[in-house]
């Protein structure tokens, strides 16, 4: 079984994933979270403006709140991931 898995890994085409050649498949978790909080804050800051109707405000509040919700859910999951 192990020989079969190693042969499948050797057959992987490096052109399909160019980063495989130099071994990087990482993410930027801290930068991604920081960018999420900044974007959520921008959504709420955009409420200050010359809106004549409330339609734009509703969309900004819903999108900003959902971004904050996802970020808080991510924070809880990271904190409790070791308990599982």
Secondary structure, DSSP 8 states (H G I E B T S, - for coil): -HHHHHHHHHT--TTTSGGGGTT-----HHHHHHHHHHHHHHHHHTTSS--SSSHHHHHHHHHHHHHHHHHHHHHHHHHHGGG-
